[in-house]
Amino acid sequence: MLSKQLLKEALLRALSTGADYAEVFAEHTLSRNINLISGKTDKIGDAVICGVGIRIFKGTRCVSGSASSLADEAILSCASKVADALTGSALIQDIVLKERLFGDIHPVKIVPGSVGNAVKIDFLRRACLAAKEYSGEIAQVSGSYLEADHSILIATSEGLFAQDRQIRSRVAVSAVASKDGENQTGSASPGARKGFELFEELDSEEIGRKAAAQAVTMLHADYIKGGTMPVAIENGFGGVIFHEACGHSLEASCVALGQSQFAGKLGTQIANPKVTAIDDGTIPNAWGSVNIDDEGTPARRNVLIENGILKTYMIDKLNGRRMGMESTGNSRRQSYQYEPTSRMTNTYIAAGEDRDEDIIGSIEYGLYARSMGGGSVNPVTGQFNFAVNEGYIIRNGKICEPVRGASLIGKGSEILMNIDMVGKNVKRAQGMCGASSGSIPTDVGQPLIRVSSIVVGGR
């Protein structure tokens, strides 16, 4: 993408005023979005993102800049402007860039850009048609197809020269069920770090029916009466509650500044002994996986919590300096326009020993959260609020009638202690996580779990 000579010149220019570390991050990304509404193609959009981000450190001070071009003069000019933020003389006089090949554990069989739009639209149309035909109460169906071919190059004053190509594909279907002027929605959105072969593995009609079934079920559900009760949270996207309520508080961007509920708690018990939580960027072809992070550090499998004990945080270079700890391969950014920082990859609660039927059977009266939705969290306090997209009342150890309007309200540190049953069947689901370094692909996951007591919002 860029020559070593140019990169070396840019790094030395960035270091010229006294920085002790410099980094060049170059990117070239091609993406395509196809949207269908009511079976008709609504929009096809192509985007090209091309540019460079340059950072320098002096101790724990960081200065960064970017240029929307990979031309020599743009890169060198950006390096000079970043250097201008400091006053001093160069501490590093020479750099020897040595290329490192970290390998690719995410094989792609069919590059999406080599497949025509007609094939992609046909897959999407079949998924949308299956959703529409699921029930006469389905009023509208929309679908989207996404592909991204993301190439990055990283060079640093420590001599690192590394490149990676990340290809991801995803499809999403949303269905609206309507009756007597009332609407409810359902959705399904699988994705992976794969090429178009993903769509040869997926059942388009099953995706559509799943979205429609959720919408129709919720259309006929009554509102839940709120209160404090035990809750069973299903596997897959149920893991979003750990991701949001606890995962962000384990990122060094919060911990290093003392703005985390888990700051200073390494080696202490922060969860029920049944809870082991992992962030693993090395899972082959997983949506949130990387070969290297956006600072060039190889991806790792990081055990965050082991049998309830806090073992480590997710750490990037800058916050690692602040904490006196090494990077864990968790530095990520949406694009060259953002400063990278510590972020999750594929984060999940590991399998336990409890049987699903025992988890449900243990609850006399409570909520079964089959599908979780979005929410909000304050990583400093851990306070969170999450919507339940599809929920059911558990009565006398059996899953009974569907309920709508449920939300889960609590504090991350408390919910970790209250997870007292953990199932065996781990499943992951795909999402986009937004934070200071932009929106990035992440997997969430868990087996079926029981939270012994949590506030359920309702009517």
Secondary structure, 3 states (H helix, E strand, C coil): CCCHHHHHHHHHHHCCCCCCEEEEEEEEEEEEEEEEECCEEEEEEEEEEEEEEEEEEECCEEEEEEECCCCHHHHHHHHHHHHCCCCCCCCCCCCCCEECCCCCCCCCCCCHHHCCHHHHHHHHHHHHHHHHHHCCCEEEEEEEEEEEEEEEEEEECCCEEEEEEEEEEEEEEEEEEEECCEEEEEEECCEECCCCCHHHHCCHHHHHHHHHHHHHHHHCCEECCCEEEEEEECCHHHHHHHHHHHHHHHEHHHHCCCCCCCCCCCCCECCCCCCCEEEECCCCCCCCCCCECCCCCECCEEEEEECCEECCCECCHHHHHHHCCCCCCCEECCCCCCCCEECCCEEEECCCCCCHHHHHHCCCEEEEEEEEEEEEECCCCCEEEEEEEEEEEEECCEEEEEEECCEEEEEHHHHHHHEEEECCCCEEEEEEEEECCEEEEEEEEECCEEEEEEEEECC
